[in-house]
């Protein structure tokens, strides 16, 4: 997972969490507002009850009347949403607001304590839900007491309307808060992952060879990780150093036996035993190729720092001089077409392995001519090409050239590892060997590599 995808995933998780939190907060705030409105309306209804109680008059016959009607105009509008009624519990006589018209409030048949307000939810005259506050009081009618029940009700849709309005007003504020939280979170996540991005760049530099260790100048949170990675790099470097030393010891240990075998081959040829000499020489070459491959692999793995710059012209000329002294190259006309200032960021030993194998392979199959060239392509890279005028390779067999141990003819003197070694080395430099037909009539092997200042 890349840091970019990790940042996006954290942001999406945070977005989901913030959205859920804001939704819950919106619901909670709306619920609190509704409770506040209900308490405020309850206080208003209790005020109306107190006003009604102060204006009730009862005569000797128990008839009820009001000295003064409530001033709220909704009491006078039929089904206006605000209602009151007073009932004589002894006689059942009822007086009510004009807003109730010819109906009454269907209150529960309970017996609440005197003076205590009871709250009910009932259906109003127009079928809408009502909030009802009710209180029982005892009136003095001279020689007797008259218990009455005073009830004031209001439509519940008043609360619903206020709640909906509050929710509409709350939505933009919560949305703005969400945007600000997400923006702050994005910056926080970016700042929090910045040390990991720096570590990623530092590890990339280590992989490319530009550095050997991670810098210890890091935030405290990632300092333990840096320490562990550096410890791992030190252990790996020590292991590679031991492997490199063992490979070098092995190569030097085998050099003397291989030299002795070469001397034995010469003596056998002088003695007229060419068949046995050819077999021993082929076995020795196979051993030599394997040693070359293991040394090249160890060298590629055990490398630190910037790769040195190698000049192509001197390297190609040195390889040509060496191959021209071999039995395969002594009759070949070598042509080197490389600019004197052409250079690439290539280890000299790696470049010698690559060019040596390619030129040696071309000399083995060439008839008379081998050409080594380096030209700049359209993207500014150098294309190194080695061509021969030999029999070439059939188009359907070109891909088989790079298979380890593959030989497409019966010509001796090769273990079939040369081109595979070249391919492995070029892979470490991010390029690959290409095979095609040459205008000389034989095979052309080429690879692209980034040019460097000489």
C-alpha positions in Angstrom: 0.0 0.0 0.0 1.4 3.4 -1.0 1.3 6.4 1.3 -1.1 8.1 -1.1 -3.6 5.2 -0.8 -3.0 5.1 3.0 -3.7 8.8 3.3 -6.9 8.4 1.2 -8.0 5.4 3.2 -7.5 7.3 6.5 -9.4 10.3 5.1 -12.3 8.1 4.0 -12.5 6.5 7.4 -12.3 9.9 9.1 -15.0 11.2 6.7 -17.3 8.4 7.6 -16.7 8.9 11.3 -17.1 12.7 11.2 -20.3 12.3 9.1 -21.8 9.8 11.6 -20.8 12.1 14.5 -22.3 15.2 12.9 -25.5 13.2 12.2 -25.8 12.0 15.8 -24.9 15.5 17.0 -27.6 17.0 14.8 -30.2 14.5 16.0 -29.2 15.2 19.6 -29.3 18.9 19.3 -32.6 18.8 17.6 -34.0 16.6 20.3 -32.6 19.0 23.0 -34.2 21.9 21.2 -37.5 20.1 21.1 -37.4 19.4 24.8 -36.6 23.1 25.4 -39.6 24.2 23.3 -41.9 21.8 25.0 -40.8 23.1 28.4 -41.3 26.7 27.1 -44.8 25.9 25.8 -45.5 24.1 29.1 -44.7 27.3 31.0 -47.0 29.2 28.6 -49.8 26.7 29.2 -49.3 26.9 33.0 -49.5 30.7 32.8 -52.9 30.4 31.0 -54.1 28.0 33.7 -53.1 30.5 36.4 -54.9 33.3 34.6 -58.0 31.1 34.2 -57.9 30.1 37.8 -57.8 33.7 39.0 -60.8 34.7 36.8 -63.2 31.8 37.7 -66.4 32.7 39.4 -68.9 30.2 40.8 -72.4 31.1 42.0 -74.5 29.5 44.7 -75.9 27.1 42.2 -72.5 25.9 41.2 -72.5 27.5 37.8 -69.1 28.5 36.5 -68.1 31.7 34.7 -65.1 33.8 33.9 -64.6 37.3 35.0 -62.3 38.0 32.1 -61.5 35.9 29.0 -57.9 35.2 28.1 -56.4 37.7 25.8 -54.7 35.3 23.3 -56.6 35.6 20.0 -56.1 31.9 19.2 -58.7 31.1 21.9 -61.3 32.9 19.8 -60.5 31.3 16.5 -62.4 28.1 15.8 -59.8 25.2 15.8 -57.2 27.9 16.2 -54.7 25.5 17.9 -55.0 26.9 21.4 -57.8 25.7 23.7 -59.1 25.9 27.2 -61.9 24.3 29.2 -63.1 24.3 32.8 -65.3 21.4 34.1 -67.3 21.3 37.4 -66.5 17.8 38.7 -69.7 17.7 40.8 -72.3 18.7 38.2 -70.2 18.1 35.0 -71.0 21.6 33.8 -68.4 22.8 31.3 -67.2 26.2 30.0 -64.7 26.3 27.1 -62.9 28.5 24.7 -64.5 29.5 21.4 -61.7 27.6 19.6 -63.2 24.3 20.8 -66.5 25.2 19.2 -68.9 22.4 20.1 -66.3 19.8 21.2 -64.4 19.3 24.4 -61.0 18.0 25.4 -61.1 14.2 25.9 -59.1 14.0 29.1 -58.3 10.8 31.0 -60.7 9.9 33.7 -58.1 10.1 36.5 -58.1 12.0 39.8 -54.9 14.1 40.0 -54.0 15.7 43.3 -55.3 19.2 43.8 -53.0 21.9 42.7 -50.6 19.6 40.7 -50.3 20.0 37.0 -50.8 16.9 34.9 -49.6 16.6 31.3 -51.5 14.6 28.7 -51.3 14.0 24.9 -54.7 13.7 23.3 -56.4 14.3 20.0 -57.8 17.7 19.3 -61.1 18.7 17.7 -59.5 18.7 14.3 -57.8 15.3 14.8 -54.4 16.8 15.5 -52.3 15.8 18.5 -52.5 18.2 21.5 -50.2 18.9 24.4 -52.5 19.3 27.4 -51.7 20.8 30.9 -54.4 20.2 33.5 -54.8 21.2 37.1 -57.5 20.5 39.7 -58.5 23.3 42.1 -61.1 23.7 44.8 -63.4 26.7 44.7 -65.3 28.1 47.6 -69.1 28.4 46.8 -70.2 29.8 50.2 -71.6 26.8 52.0 -69.7 24.2 49.9 -66.6 23.6 47.9 -66.6 23.0 44.2 -63.8 21.0 42.6 -63.0 22.1 39.1 -60.5 20.9 36.4 -58.8 23.5 34.3 -57.2 22.3 31.1 -55.3 24.3 28.5 -54.1 22.6 25.2 -52.0 23.5 22.2 -51.4 21.8 18.9 -48.2 19.6 18.9 -47.5 20.7 15.4 -46.2 24.0 16.9 -43.3 22.0 18.4 -42.9 20.1 15.1 -42.7 23.3 13.1 -40.2 24.9 15.4 -38.1 21.7 15.5 -38.0 21.5 11.7 -37.0 25.1 11.4 -34.2 24.6 13.9 -33.0 21.6 12.0 -32.9 23.6 8.7 -31.0 26.4 10.5 -28.6 23.8 12.1 -27.8 22.0 8.8 -25.6 24.7 7.3 -23.7 25.1 10.5 -23.0 21.4 10.9 -22.0 21.2 7.2 -19.5 24.0 7.6 -18.2 22.4 10.8 -17.8 19.1 8.9 -15.9 20.8 6.1 -13.6 22.5 8.6 -13.0 19.3 10.5 -12.2 17.4 7.3 -9.8 20.1 6.1 -8.1 20.1 9.4 -8.0 16.3 9.4 -6.5 16.2 5.9 -3.7 18.5 7.0 -3.2 16.5 10.2 -3.0 13.2 8.3 -0.6 14.7 5.7 1.6 16.1 8.5 1.5 12.8 10.3 2.5 10.8 7.3 5.2 13.2 6.2 7.9 11.4 8.2 6.9 8.1 6.5 7.1 9.8 3.1 10.6 11.0 4.0 11.5 7.5 5.1 10.1 6.2 1.8 12.4 8.6 -0.1 15.4 7.7 2.1 14.8 3.9 1.5 14.5 4.6 -2.2 17.9 6.3 -2.1 19.4 3.3 -0.3 18.0 1.0 -2.9 19.5 3.1 -5.7 22.8 3.2 -4.0 22.8 7.0 -3.2 22.8 6.3 0.6 23.7 3.5 3.0 21.7 4.4 6.1 18.6 6.2 7.1 19.1 9.6 8.7 18.6 9.7 12.5 17.2 13.3 12.2 13.6 12.2 12.3 10.6 12.8 14.5 10.5 11.0 17.8 7.5 8.8 16.7 9.4 7.1 13.9 12.9 7.1 15.6 12.5 3.4 16.8 11.6 2.4 13.2 14.6 4.1 11.8 16.8 2.4 14.3 15.5 -1.0 13.5 15.8 -0.4 9.8 19.4 0.8 10.2 20.2 -2.3 12.3 18.7 -4.5 9.6 20.8 -2.7 7.0 23.9 -3.2 9.0 23.2 -6.9 9.5 22.5 -7.3 5.8 25.6 -5.4 4.8 27.7 -7.7 7.1 26.1 -10.8 5.6 26.7 -9.5 2.1 30.3 -8.7 3.0 30.9 -12.2 4.2 29.2 -13.6 1.1 31.4 -11.4 -1.1 34.5 -12.4 0.7 33.6 -16.1 0.4 32.8 -15.7 -3.3 36.2 -14.0 -3.9 38.0 -16.8 -1.9 36.2 -19.4 -4.0 37.1 -17.6 -7.3 40.7 -17.3 -6.3 40.7 -20.9 -5.0 39.5 -22.2 -8.4 41.8 -20.0 -10.5 44.8 -22.1 -9.9 43.1 -25.4 -10.8 41.6 -23.9 -13.9 45.0 -22.6 -15.0 46.4 -26.0 -14.4 43.6 -27.5 -16.6 44.5 -25.1 -19.4 48.1 -26.3 -19.2 46.9 -29.9 -19.3 44.8 -29.1 -22.4 47.8 -27.7 -24.2 49.9 -30.8 -23.3 47.1 -33.1 -24.5 46.9 -31.3 -27.8 50.6 -31.6 -28.2 50.3 -35.3 -27.5 47.7 -35.6 -30.2 44.7 -36.2 -27.9 42.6 -33.4 -29.2 39.3 -35.0 -28.4 40.1 -35.4 -24.7 41.5 -31.8 -24.7 38.3 -30.4 -26.2 36.2 -32.1 -23.5 38.4 -30.8 -20.7 38.5 -27.3 -22.2 34.7 -27.2 -22.5 34.3 -28.3 -18.9 36.8 -25.7 -17.8 34.9 -23.0 -19.7 31.7 -24.1 -18.1 33.3 -23.8 -14.7 34.8 -20.4 -15.6 31.4 -19.1 -16.8 29.7 -20.2 -13.5 32.4 -18.5 -11.5 32.0 -15.3 -13.6 28.2 -15.3 -13.0 28.5 -15.8 -9.2 31.2 -13.0 -9.0 29.0 -10.7 -11.0 26.0 -11.4 -8.9 27.9 -10.8 -5.7 29.3 -7.6 -7.0 25.8 -6.4 -8.0 24.4 -7.1 -4.6 27.3 -5.7 -2.6 27.4 -2.2 -3.9 26.9 1.1 -2.0 26.9 4.8 -3.0 26.7 6.3 -6.4 27.6 4.2 -9.4 30.8 5.3 -11.1 30.7 6.7 -14.6 32.4 4.5 -17.2 33.6 5.7 -20.6 32.5 3.4 -23.4 35.2 4.0 -26.0 38.2 2.8 -23.8 36.2 -0.1 -22.4 35.1 -1.3 -25.9 38.7 -0.9 -27.3 40.1 -2.9 -24.4 37.6 -5.7 -24.9 38.3 -5.8 -28.6 42.1 -6.1 -28.0 41.5 -9.0 -25.6 39.1 -10.9 -27.8 41.2 -10.3 -30.9 44.0 -12.4 -29.2 41.7 -15.4 -28.7 41.4 -18.2 -31.4 37.8 -17.0 -32.2 38.8 -13.4 -32.7 42.2 -13.5 -34.3 40.6 -13.6 -37.9 37.8 -11.1 -37.2 37.8 -7.4 -38.3 36.5 -5.4 -35.3 34.9 -2.0 -35.9 34.4 0.3 -32.9 32.0 3.2 -33.6 31.8 4.9 -30.2 32.2 8.6 -29.6 35.2 9.4 -27.4 33.2 11.2 -24.8 30.3 8.7 -24.6 29.8 7.6 -21.0 27.2 5.8 -18.8 26.6 5.4 -15.1 27.9 1.8 -15.1 30.3 0.0 -12.8 33.5 -0.7 -14.9 33.5 -4.4 -13.9 29.8 -4.7 -14.9 30.5 -3.0 -18.2 33.5 -5.3 -18.9 31.3 -8.3 -18.2 28.5 -7.1 -20.5 30.7 -6.0 -23.4 33.1 -9.0 -23.0 30.3 -11.5 -23.2 28.6 -9.7 -26.2 31.8 -9.2 -28.2 33.1 -12.7 -27.4 29.7 -14.2 -28.5 29.8 -12.1 -31.7 33.4 -13.1 -32.5 32.5 -16.8 -32.0 29.7 -16.7 -34.7 31.0 -14.0 -37.0 32.5 -14.8 -40.5 34.8 -11.8 -40.8 33.3 -8.7 -39.2 32.1 -7.5 -35.8 30.8 -4.0 -35.1 30.5 -2.3 -31.7 28.5 1.0 -31.8 26.8 3.5 -29.4 24.3 6.0 -30.7 21.9 8.4 -28.9 18.2 7.7 -29.3 15.3 10.2 -29.3 14.9 10.1 -25.5 18.6 10.9 -24.8 19.6 7.4 -23.9 22.6 5.6 -25.4 21.9 2.4 -27.4 24.9 0.1 -27.2 24.9 -2.5 -30.1 27.1 -5.4 -30.9 26.6 -7.0 -34.4 28.2 -9.7 -36.5 28.1 -11.0 -40.1 27.6 -14.6 -39.1 24.7 -16.9 -40.0 22.4 -15.1 -37.6 19.3 -16.5 -35.8 15.9 -17.4 -37.2 13.2 -14.8 -36.1 11.3 -17.5 -34.2 14.4 -18.4 -32.2 15.4 -14.9 -31.1 13.6 -15.1 -27.7 15.4 -18.4 -26.9 18.8 -16.7 -26.9 18.4 -15.5 -23.4 17.4 -18.8 -21.8 20.1 -20.0 -19.5 22.2 -22.8 -21.1 20.4 -22.5 -24.4 22.5 -22.9 -27.6 21.0 -22.8 -31.0 23.9 -24.5 -32.8 26.4 -27.2 -32.2 29.4 -24.9 -32.3 31.6 -25.6 -29.3 33.4 -23.4 -26.9 30.4 -22.0 -25.0 28.6 -23.0 -21.8 25.4 -21.1 -22.9 25.6 -18.7 -19.9 27.1 -15.6 -21.5 23.9 -13.9 -22.6 22.1 -14.9 -19.4 24.9 -13.3 -17.4 24.5 -10.1 -19.5 20.7 -10.1 -19.0 21.0 -10.5 -15.2 23.5 -7.6 -15.0 21.4 -5.3 -17.3 18.3 -6.1 -15.1 20.1 -4.5 -12.1 20.4 -1.3 -14.2 16.8 -1.2 -15.2 17.3 -2.2 -18.9 17.2 -5.4 -20.9 19.0 -7.1 -23.8 17.3 -7.0 -27.2 18.0 -9.3 -30.2 17.3 -8.6 -33.8 18.8 -9.2 -37.3 21.8 -7.0 -38.2 22.3 -5.3 -41.6 25.7 -7.1 -41.6 23.8 -10.3 -42.1 24.1 -11.8 -38.7 22.8 -11.1 -35.2 22.6 -7.7 -33.5 22.4 -7.6 -29.6 21.6 -4.2 -28.1 20.6 -2.5 -24.8 19.6 1.1 -23.8 21.2 2.9 -20.9 21.1 6.4 -19.5 23.9 8.5 -20.8 26.1 10.3 -18.2 28.7 13.1 -18.2 32.2 11.8 -18.8 
